[in-house]
Amino acid sequence: MERALSPAKKPEQVVVLSTIDWDTAWQRHQIFASAFAAAGSEVFFVENTAFRNPVWRDLPRLWKRVRNIARPRTVSGANEIPRGLRVFSPQVLPPTWSLFRWLNSRFFLPKLLRDLGKAGLRPGADCVVYVATATTLELTRRLKPGAVLYDCASNFREHPSVPADFAAHERALLALTDQVVCDSEFLYAQKKKEHLFVEKIHQGVPSDFFRVPPPEGDGGFCFYGTWSEGLDARHVDALAAAGLMTT
């Protein structure tokens, strides 16, 4: 496909193939999905379908996924699910080994598609994809979407655990994609060489963020962002110990 999406078109149904779960830190995946729902679209938010093999630190997240599969989703953590949006916790294996891919293709993706169909999803829904793996590529094709938006918000090509055939899958996804959206100058320049229709939508914050009074004092260092176990707190501690951090 080589056509740009019409900005005037409001999709009736949207499937979001996310790289995060709904109840993680609020970011563009939930923001865009909620915006579609607020505009009147019926949104089907498919949580993370995996990118790499799990490790020990993933066990709490995997256990939460098991619990989410077994119960209705209306509120998840601090992230309320808006009207018109459904969250699906897919039962899939990582797209890493040939056996996992075969099991996904033969058993787990058909079940996910049946679940989406039972929830009211129809062929021809628009699709927002966040990563090009064997799983998301096959799922996108099976959905038979009316249009595909590739929201490229991470440089997965340089991920230390990237599947060996990721580049081939991303080229295949780009061939299916009508519009690419990037969140940085680097990704914009990269994708502009690979697709006709590429736009930038930088990360941002709600307008209320700027109404918060600044901290008292003569300036300093403020940390804003998402904190995870993979970040080394010693760097921030060192800045605070040096008297640079104000909040």
C-alpha positions as CSV (number, residue, x, y, z in Angstrom):
1,M,0.0,0.0,0.0
2,E,1.3,3.4,-0.9
3,R,-1.4,5.9,0.1
4,A,-1.6,8.4,2.9
5,L,-4.4,8.1,5.5
6,S,-7.1,10.7,5.1
7,P,-7.1,13.1,8.1
8,A,-10.9,13.6,7.7
9,K,-11.7,9.9,8.0
10,K,-12.9,8.6,11.4
11,P,-12.5,4.9,11.5
12,E,-15.4,2.9,12.9
13,Q,-13.1,0.3,14.5
14,V,-9.5,0.4,15.4
15,V,-7.2,-2.4,16.5
16,V,-4.1,-1.4,18.4
17,L,-1.3,-4.0,18.5
18,S,0.7,-2.6,21.4
19,T,4.1,-3.3,22.8
20,I,3.0,-2.5,26.4
21,D,0.2,-3.6,28.7
22,W,-2.7,-1.2,29.4
23,D,-1.8,-0.8,33.1
24,T,1.8,0.3,32.5
25,A,3.0,3.9,32.6
26,W,0.7,6.1,30.5
27,Q,2.2,6.7,27.1
28,R,1.4,7.1,23.4
29,H,-0.1,3.6,23.1
30,Q,-2.9,4.4,25.6
31,I,-3.1,8.1,24.5
32,F,-3.8,7.3,20.9
33,A,-6.1,4.4,21.7
34,S,-8.1,6.7,24.1
35,A,-8.2,9.5,21.5
36,F,-9.7,7.1,18.9
37,A,-12.3,6.0,21.5
38,A,-13.1,9.6,22.5
39,A,-13.7,10.4,18.8
40,G,-16.3,7.6,18.6
41,S,-14.3,4.7,17.2
42,E,-14.6,1.3,18.7
43,V,-11.1,0.4,19.9
44,F,-9.7,-3.1,20.5
45,F,-6.4,-2.7,22.4
46,V,-4.3,-5.9,22.2
47,E,-1.6,-5.8,24.9
48,N,2.0,-6.8,24.4
49,T,2.5,-9.8,22.1
50,A,6.2,-10.2,23.2
51,F,9.4,-9.3,21.5
52,R,12.0,-11.4,23.3
53,N,12.1,-14.5,25.5
54,P,11.2,-13.7,29.2
55,V,13.7,-13.6,32.0
56,W,13.2,-13.9,35.8
57,R,12.4,-10.2,36.3
58,D,9.4,-10.7,33.9
59,L,7.6,-13.1,36.3
60,P,5.5,-10.5,38.1
61,R,4.4,-9.1,34.7
62,L,3.6,-12.5,33.4
63,W,1.6,-13.4,36.5
64,K,-0.4,-10.2,36.1
65,R,-1.0,-11.2,32.5
66,V,-2.4,-14.6,33.6
67,R,-4.8,-12.8,36.1
68,N,-5.9,-10.3,33.4
69,I,-6.8,-13.2,31.0
70,A,-9.1,-14.7,33.7
71,R,-11.1,-11.5,34.7
72,P,-13.0,-8.7,32.9
73,R,-11.0,-5.5,32.3
74,T,-12.7,-2.2,33.2
75,V,-10.0,-0.6,35.4
76,S,-6.4,-1.6,35.4
77,G,-4.1,-0.1,37.9
78,A,-4.3,3.7,37.6
79,N,-5.4,3.6,34.0
80,E,-9.2,3.6,33.6
81,I,-10.4,2.0,30.4
82,P,-12.6,4.5,28.6
83,R,-15.9,3.8,27.1
84,G,-15.7,2.3,23.6
85,L,-12.3,0.6,24.3
86,R,-11.7,-3.0,25.1
87,V,-8.4,-4.5,26.4
88,F,-7.3,-8.0,25.3
89,S,-4.5,-9.9,27.1
90,P,-3.2,-12.3,24.3
91,Q,-2.1,-15.8,25.0
92,V,0.9,-15.9,22.7
93,L,4.5,-17.1,22.9
94,P,7.5,-14.9,22.1
95,P,8.2,-14.7,18.4
96,T,11.8,-16.0,18.9
97,W,12.0,-19.7,18.1
98,S,10.5,-21.5,15.2
99,L,8.4,-23.8,17.4
100,F,7.0,-20.8,19.2
101,R,6.1,-19.1,15.9
102,W,4.4,-22.3,14.7
103,L,2.3,-22.6,17.9
104,N,1.3,-19.0,17.7
105,S,0.3,-19.4,14.0
106,R,-1.5,-22.7,14.5
107,F,-3.2,-22.2,17.9
108,F,-2.8,-18.9,19.8
109,L,-3.4,-16.3,17.0
110,P,-6.6,-18.1,15.8
111,K,-7.9,-18.0,19.4
112,L,-7.1,-14.3,19.7
113,L,-8.8,-13.6,16.4
114,R,-11.9,-15.6,17.6
115,D,-11.9,-13.5,20.9
116,L,-11.7,-10.3,18.9
117,G,-14.5,-11.5,16.6
118,K,-16.7,-12.4,19.6
119,A,-16.2,-8.9,20.9
120,G,-17.5,-7.4,17.7
121,L,-14.5,-6.8,15.6
122,R,-15.2,-6.9,11.8
123,P,-12.9,-7.3,8.8
124,G,-11.7,-4.0,7.5
125,A,-11.0,-2.3,10.8
126,D,-8.0,0.1,10.8
127,C,-4.9,-1.2,12.5
128,V,-2.2,0.6,14.6
129,V,1.0,-1.4,14.9
130,Y,3.9,-0.7,17.3
131,V,6.5,-3.3,16.4
132,A,7.3,-5.6,13.5
133,T,7.6,-9.1,14.8
134,A,6.5,-12.4,13.2
135,T,3.4,-12.2,15.5
136,T,2.3,-8.7,14.7
137,L,3.0,-9.1,11.0
138,E,0.9,-12.3,10.8
139,L,-1.8,-10.8,13.0
140,T,-2.0,-7.7,10.9
141,R,-2.4,-9.7,7.7
142,R,-5.1,-12.0,9.2
143,L,-7.1,-8.9,10.4
144,K,-7.5,-7.8,6.8
145,P,-7.3,-4.1,7.8
146,G,-8.8,-1.3,5.9
147,A,-5.7,0.8,6.7
148,V,-2.5,0.3,8.6
149,L,-0.7,2.9,10.7
150,Y,2.9,2.0,11.9
151,D,3.6,4.1,15.0
152,C,7.3,3.7,15.2
153,A,8.3,5.0,18.7
154,S,11.3,2.8,19.3
155,N,14.5,1.9,17.4
156,F,13.9,-1.8,17.8
157,R,16.6,-2.6,15.2
158,E,19.2,-1.8,17.9
159,H,17.5,-3.7,20.7
160,P,20.0,-6.2,22.2
161,S,17.5,-9.0,22.0
162,V,16.1,-8.2,18.5
163,P,15.1,-11.3,16.5
164,A,17.6,-12.0,13.7
165,D,14.9,-11.5,11.0
166,F,13.4,-8.3,12.5
167,A,14.6,-6.1,9.5
168,A,12.8,-8.4,7.0
169,H,9.6,-8.3,9.1
170,E,9.8,-4.5,9.3
171,R,10.2,-4.3,5.6
172,A,7.1,-6.5,5.2
173,L,5.2,-4.4,7.6
174,L,6.1,-1.2,5.8
175,A,4.8,-2.7,2.6
176,L,1.4,-3.1,4.3
177,T,1.5,0.3,6.0
178,D,-0.4,3.3,4.7
179,Q,1.1,5.8,7.1
180,V,4.2,5.9,9.3
181,V,4.4,8.0,12.5
182,C,7.6,8.6,14.4
183,D,8.4,10.3,17.7
184,S,11.9,11.5,17.0
185,E,14.1,13.1,14.4
186,F,16.3,10.0,14.2
187,L,13.4,7.6,13.5
188,Y,11.8,10.2,11.1
189,A,14.9,10.4,9.0
190,Q,15.3,6.6,9.0
191,K,11.7,5.8,8.0
192,K,11.6,8.7,5.5
193,K,14.0,6.7,3.3
194,E,11.8,3.6,3.5
195,H,8.2,4.9,3.1
196,L,6.4,7.6,1.1
197,F,4.2,8.8,4.0
198,V,6.0,9.6,7.2
199,E,5.0,12.2,9.9
200,K,6.5,13.2,13.3
201,I,4.4,13.3,16.4
202,H,6.7,14.0,19.3
203,Q,6.2,12.8,22.8
204,G,4.3,15.4,24.9
205,V,2.5,16.1,28.1
206,P,-1.1,17.4,28.9
207,S,-1.5,21.1,29.1
208,D,-2.2,20.8,32.8
209,F,1.5,19.8,33.3
210,F,2.5,23.4,32.7
211,R,0.1,24.7,35.3
212,V,2.0,23.1,38.1
213,P,4.0,25.8,40.0
214,P,7.8,25.3,39.6
215,P,9.9,24.3,42.6
216,E,11.2,27.0,44.8
217,G,14.9,27.8,44.6
218,D,17.5,29.0,42.1
219,G,16.9,26.3,39.5
220,G,18.5,22.9,39.5
221,F,17.9,19.5,38.0
222,C,14.4,18.0,37.6
223,F,13.7,14.4,36.5
224,Y,10.6,13.8,34.5
225,G,9.9,10.5,32.9
226,T,9.1,6.8,33.3
227,W,11.2,4.9,35.8
228,S,11.8,1.2,35.5
229,E,13.9,-1.5,37.1
230,G,16.3,-1.4,34.2
231,L,17.5,2.2,35.0
232,D,20.4,2.7,37.4
233,A,19.3,5.0,40.3
234,R,22.9,5.8,41.2
235,H,23.0,8.3,38.4
236,V,20.1,10.3,39.7
237,D,21.4,9.8,43.3
238,A,24.7,11.4,42.3
239,L,22.9,14.4,40.8
240,A,20.9,14.8,44.0
241,A,24.0,14.5,46.2
242,A,25.7,17.2,44.1
243,G,22.9,19.5,44.9
244,L,21.5,19.7,41.4
245,M,18.2,18.0,41.9
246,T,15.2,20.1,43.1
247,T,12.4,17.5,42.6
